[in-house]
Amino acid sequence: PMSHVMNTYARLPVAFTHGEGVWLYDETGKRYLDALSGIAVNTLGYKHPRLVKAIADQAARVLHTSNLYRIPLQEQLSDRIAEAAGMDEVFFCNSGCEANEAAIKLARMFGHKKGIELPHIIVMESAFHGRTMATLSATGNRKAQAGFEPLVQGFIRVPYKDIEAIRKVAEHNHSVAAVMLEMIQGEGGVNVADETFQRELRALCDEKGWLMICDEVQCGMGRTGKWFGWQHAGTKPDVMTLAKGLASGVPIGACVTSGLAKGLFGPGNHGSTFGGNPLACAAGLATFDAIVEDKLMDNAIAVGEAIRKGMAEALAGESGVVDIRGRGLMIGIELDRPCGVLMARAAENGLLLSVTSERVVRLLPALTFTTADAQTLVSMLAPMIRDFLANG
């Protein structure tokens, strides 16, 4: 039967009925090793007892009250985020693009308060910040933007990780209010910003009085082995955005501020009906608790290393493999040719992954993945890549 779902995704012809641990089961009972976790969302895998209980208990109390009233669970979750980041304020919304919209509005308000008539934000080539009008404009992907012009003005694009290009912009343009970037570009191909660049950028932002905005939507919440990707370099942004893995599958986003960005928004400047409702916050708190109690960040480092090492050994000598990179459980395997077919092929073989930036096999397993799961993954994926490189 034809359904009425709008055709915005080229979906694989598979539907899942339930999951357990890091495995998903489809309508025929076939099981799949999930190395994508709902695109970095299902932090705790499937059927995690703590998460299931937190959601069920909260559903029996109250799902939603709106932000016209105090929401104690939201206050608790904001404390956990602020404590993990060493930052000050948290605005809750429902998605990554909403968190990034809030960050863009903050940067513009910051610029106006400094007397900049038309504040600009420096953004990166290959960036992905969302599909709403402002976040689409900030995104460095012409394919995603095509057909939606006129785009939102006020963005200046530079090559990723190019501090000199940013310095050049600063020389010629005095309307810059902020720099916005992902410490690891997810959709852009799992590109990792080196720590020297991160520290130079922080210093430049301090020197110029710009906000440094870190989009941690895909790499935040323990995925890289620290709470947030920027923590590896020991820097701190003025604004950070979160979503995806924050509540292990319940929609939630957050825009977090400190330093120059603290205290910019007051009542009436921004809002969200659903943002930070009791259900989402209960799931967020359960996610924080599980990451801490089960030492899932240490696990992300160890298991991520096992996957990268295992893949490097299994693919040794393959000239078609350009690079195996990433941090923790955010991994990209770049090939020398477009490899989109691998997504469907892997699914047929009982493995879930994605291909991004045309040539990069992207792995985003749940933080509960084990070294045994890593070995299973390598034994499934490496032969598929070898076969693809040999036979197309």
Buried (B, 14 or more C-beta within 10 A) or exposed (E): EEEEEEEEEEEEEBEBEEBEBBBBBBEEEEEBBBBBBBBBBBBBBBEBEBBBEBBEEBEEEEBEEEBEEEBEBBEBBBEBBBEBBEBBBBBBBBBBBBBBBBBBBBBBBBBBEEEBEEBBBBBBBBBBBBBBBBBBBBBBBEEBBEEEEEBEEBBBBBEBBEBEBBBEBBEEEEEBBBBBBBBBBBBBBBBBBEBEBBBBBBEBBEEBEBBBBBBBBBBBBBBBBBBBBBBBBEBBBBBBBBBBBBBBBBBBBBBBBBBBBEEBBEEEEBBBEBBBBBBBBBBBBBBBBBBEEBEBBEBBBBBBBBBBEBBBEBBEEBEBBBBBBBBBBBBBBBBEEEBEEBBBBBBEEBBBBBBBBEBBBBBBBBBBBBBEBBEBBBEBBBEBBBEBBEEE
